[in-house]
Amino acid sequence: MANIKSAKKRILVSERNAERNKAIKSGVKTSVKKVYSAIESGDKAAAQSALTAATKSIDMATSKGVYHKNTSSRKVSRMAQAVNKMD
């Protein structure tokens, strides 16, 4: 356990940030699952709208520093490619 005041504060701040990051990542995962479930069902319109929402949530997570820029680009690219392959 930390004895120094600044170290105690860092522990609290890091726990708070970890909670925030976990919530943001969970929201991104949910939106990504919606895209892939729409693809599975074959509904292109639903997949397109879910893709837009998922892209927005991923971009917001990236701007908050939860995801690296390349990670978010890769996720969006793969989702867009999967939606575009639909007939």
Secondary structure, DSSP 4 states (H G I P E B T S, - for coil): ---SHHHHHHHHHHHHHHHHHHHHHHHHHHHHHHHHHHHHHT-HHHHHHHHHHHHHHHHHHHHTTSS-HHHHHHHHHHHHHHHHT--
